[in-house]
């Protein structure tokens, strides 16, 4: 019997929370296809959602701790690059796949120096967004152009991000590939949840409509607009409750804003939760007035749960949400229009349920993670063949 070649893949990211959210599902899929996957990242000193390296190991993932600073630190970045270089050379990875901006720069440099056969970077959004000072945008764009030369391919989740990369000349068109983010349709399924239990946990009456959001509590997510809209909705609907799932540096300020608006007793700050599908199932509407997104995965997850969305009409979200069919997209920073849309949908149950059903169908058609992972694997195989890596033609035959 001929032994199957083992293709070794290294995924590089900053912290275990990123690994769990974006790498672990793909790594599990690749393991079933005959790959050996290792994840390199730093231990998160903040442990924002309580995920540690040891917990990832306990879940069955191969983990390698490489201290990669989240901020620019020349000495720390050099150490991380050298350590990654030695590790890649020692383990002879066929593919190095980096995630997020900082790990992408360090990881691509190390992989290039180590002459890894295939180097891929996933850019969920480029760092040179319009809310940064002009000089910083120019520096970040230059750094992305440099790092792109060290990779064979840059994967982006939407055509909007791809066009942004092309506009800033990050890489030529053939080197930037759009691959949407995948949703686990078994996990994000209303049939597997008990919304009544979540409502009981939060003390929400059974007949009270719930308008919710899931996000890191940071300025980019537009949650100040969410609360301003919530106050307008609460003034006209005495039963409605608002649920914010997530944590971050703005939490205290948002709690104070709810107090000032007189809706503190109507807003639930749930903090970080691991049961996101269950939290979404308890919502009648999902609202996110975000300022920028590369994909907006929580919107696709909400749609998978059959919950219609009200969100910002920024370019990336126009590819995820079918405006008027699976939700409503509005200009960010306009709480009055968000409030009107929320009230309209709360009053029209038939339309709301139809949007929820259409959202589930859209995710099944476009964002099923099994289809997305198969596309990524096919990309791995294609690049390995182009590099003359023989096992790239054999792994799927074993």
N, C-alpha and C positions, 0 to 999 in steps of 0.2 A: 504494500500500500504506500502510495506517494504521500509524504507529509506536506501539508499545506504551509505556504510561507506565512509568517506572522508579520503584518504591517504594524509598525510602532508609530503611534501618533502622540504628539505632545500638544496639549492646549495650554496656553499661557494667559493668565488674567491677573487682576490685582489682589482680590480677596475671596474667601470662600463663599460669601453671599452671591457674588457674581458667578462663581463656578456653579453653585447650586441652581441659580435661576436660568443661566444661559448655556452652560456647558454640560452639566450632568445628564440631561435628557438625551442629547446627541451622543455623549460618551456611552451611555447604556445601549443605545441603538447600535453604535459601531462595534461594541463588544460582541453583540449577537451576530455580527457579520464577519467576525474573524479578526478584527483589529485588536491591538493592545493599546489602550488609551491611558495616558498619564496626564494629570492636571497639575501644573505648577502655579503657585500663587503665594501671597504673603498671609500670615495670620492677621486678622483684622483687629487692631487694638481697640476699636470702638464696639465691635461685634454688634452692628446695628440691628440685625435680626437674629442674633444668637446662634449663628452658624460658625463652627470652628473646623479646623483641619481634622481634628480627631473625629468629629461627628461625620465628616465626609468620608473618612477612612472606614468608620463603623458601618456606613451605608454601602461599602464595597468598592469605593473608588481608589485608584492609585493616586496618591498625593505626594508632591514634592514641594517642600517649603523653600521658596526663593524670596528673600525680603526685597520687594519692589516698592519703593516709596510712591505714594499716590500723588505727591506734589513733586515739582522739579527739584531734585537734590543731586547736583553733579557727582559727588563722591558716592552717595548711596546708589545712584543710577549706574555708575561705573562698576561698582561691586556686583550689582544684580546682573549686569550684562556679562561680566566675566564668569559668574557662577552658572548662569544659564548656558553660556558657551561651553564650559567644561561638561555640564550635564548632557547637553545635546550630542557632543562629540563622544562621550563615554557610552551613551545608550543607543547611538546610531538611529535616531528617529528618522523615518522616511518622510514624515509630514510634521511641520510645526505650524500650528494654527493659533494666532493670537487674537485676543478679545480686548476691547476698550482701548482708549487712546494711549495711556501711559504704558501699559503692558505691551501694547502694539508696537510702540517705538523701541523699547528695550528688547522685546522678544524678537522682533524682525532683525534688529542689528545682530543679536547673538546668533540667531539661526543662519544669517548670511555669512558671518565670520566662520561658523562651524560647517558651512557648505551643506546644509540640509537639502535634500533633493527637491522638496516642495515646501514653499512658504506661503501661507495665506493669512490675511488679516480680515477680521470682521469689524467693520465700522458701523455701529448702530446709529451714529450721527457724527458728523465731523465736528471737531472742537472749535472751529472758527465761525461760530454763530453770530448773528448781527447784534446781540446784546453785549458783546465784548467791545472794549476800546479798539479803535481802528488798527493801532500799531500791534496790539496783541493778536488780532485776527491775522495780520500779515505774517507774523512770526509763526503762528500755529499752522497756517497754510503752507509756509515754506517747510516746516518740519514734516508735515504730511507728505509733501512732494518728495522729500529726501527719503523718508521711510518707505514710500511706495516703491522706490527703486530696489529695495532689498527684498521685495516679495514678488511672487508670481501672479498674485491675484488679490484684489480687494473686494470682499463681499459686503454689500449694503442691503438693508431690508426693504427699501422702496426706491422707485425711480426718482422721487424727489431728492433723496440723499445722493443718488448717482449723478443727477444733473448738477447738484451743488458741487460734487467732487470734480466733475468735468469743467464747470465754470471756473473753478479755482485751479484747474490744470494739475490736479493731484496725480493723475495717471491718464494714459490714453484710453479711449472708449473700450477697447478689447480687454483691458486689464481691470475694469470695474464691472462687477456682475451683481445684478439684483436677485437676491434670494430672500423671500419674505420670512419673517419669524414664524415658527410653528406653534400651534396650540394643541395641548393634550386633550383630545375630545372625550376621552374616558374620564379624566379627572374633572374637566369643566363640563359637567353634565348635570342638569337640574334634577334628573331622576335619582342621582346619588346623594342628594342633599335633603336637609330637613329645615326649611326656612322658619317654621314655627319655633323650633328650638333656639335659633339665633335671636328671633324677636323676643322670646321670653328671657333670654340671657340679658338683653339690653333693656328690658322693661318697656318694649314697644307694644302698644295695643294691637290686636290681631287685625283690626280694620283700619289702622293708620298707614297712610302711604309713606314709603321710605325712599328718600332721594339720597344716593350715596356716591362715594368716590373712594378710589384706592390709589395712593400715591405717596412718594416721599414728600415730606413737608418742607419743600424748598421753594424759592421764588419762581422757578421756571414753571411750576405746575399751576399757577394761577388760582390758588385756593382762596386768596383774599377775594377774588371775584366770585368764587363759589359761595362764600359766606354772605357777601353783599346781595347776591341773587337770592340766597336762602331767606334773608330777612324780608325781602319783598314778597316771596312766596308765603312765608309764615304769616304775614299780615293779612293774607287773603284766604288762607287755609289753616284753620286752627288745629287740625289733626296731624298734619305732616310732621315727620321727623327726618333728621339729617344724620347720616353716618359717614364719618371720615376714618378710613382704615389706613394706617401707616404712621410713621414717626419721622422726625428730622428736626433741624435747627429752628424751624419756624413754629413748632408746636405751641410754645408759650404765647407767642405773639398772636397766633390764630385763636387760641382760647380767650385771650384778652379781647380780641376783636368781636368774638361771639358775645362776650359780656357787654361790650359797648353797644352792640346792636340789639340787645335785649332778647337774644335767642339762645342763651347758654343752656337753658333747660330743654331745648329742642334739638341740640346738637350733641352727638355722641362721638367722642374721640376714642376710637378703639385701640389705638397704638398698633404695634407690629403684630400681625397674626399669620399663622401658617395655614389657616383654613380659609383661604381667599374664596374658593368656589362657594363655600357655605355662606360667607358674608355677602357675596354678590347675589346669591339666591334669595336673600332676605330683602333685596332692593326692588323697587318698582321702576326706578330710573337710575341710570349711571351718568354722572355729570363730571366733566373735566375740562375747565376753561384753560387748558395748558397753553403756554407761550411757544414751546418748541418740542418736537418729537421727531425721532428718526423713523418710528413705526407706530408706537402707541399700543404696546402689547396688551395693556389692561383693557383697552377698548375692545380688542378682538376677544379677550377672555370674557368680558361682559356679554358680548354678542353671542358667544358660544353658550352662555348660561341663559340665553333667551331674554336678556334684559336690554331694552333699547337705550341708546346713548344720546346725550346732548354734549357736544364738544366743540372745539375750535376748528375753524375752517382753514387750517394751515395745510401746506401742500402734502405732507406725508399722510395726514389723516384722511385726505380726500381719496387715497388709495385703499384705506382700510374700511372706512364707513361709507356706505352708499347713502348719500344725503337724501333725506326724504323717504328712504325705504327701510333702512336699519337704524336710523337715528336722524338727528338734526345737527347741522354744523353751522356755527355762528362766529362772527368776528370775536377774537379773544379780547378780554378787558371790557366787555359790555354787559354788566350785570342786569341791566333792564331787559335786554333781549333774551338773556339766558332765563330770567325769571318768567317772561312771557311764554317761552317754549316749554319750560317745566310745567307751568300751570295748564297750558293747552293739553299736554300729554297726560297729565294727571286726571283731567276732566274727561278725556276720550279713551276709555279702557279698550274699546275695540281696535282703535288705531295703535295703541300702545302694544297690545298683544300681537297684532299683525307685524309690527316692527320687530318685536322680539323673535318671532318665528323666522322672519326673513334674515335676521342677524345670524341665527344658528345655521341656516342653510348656506349663507355666504362664507362662514368660517369653514364649514364642512367642505365646500367647493375649493376655497383658495388657500386656507391656512392650516389644514390638517398636518400635524407635525410629522406623521409617517411619510407623507409625500415630500415634505420639505427636507427631511433627513435623507431620503433616497436621492434627491437632487444634489445634496452636498456630497454624498458618497460617490455619485457619478462624476462630480467635479474632481474629487480626489483621484479617482481612477484615470480620468482624462489627463490631468496634469502629470501624474506619475508616468503614463505612457509617453507623453511629450518629452519627459526628461529621460526616457529610456530605462525606467525602473521596471524590470521584468515582472516583479510580483504585482505591479499595478494591473497587469492583464490576467492574473491568475486568481486573485483573492476571492472574486465572486464565483469562481467555479468550484470551490472546495466544499 
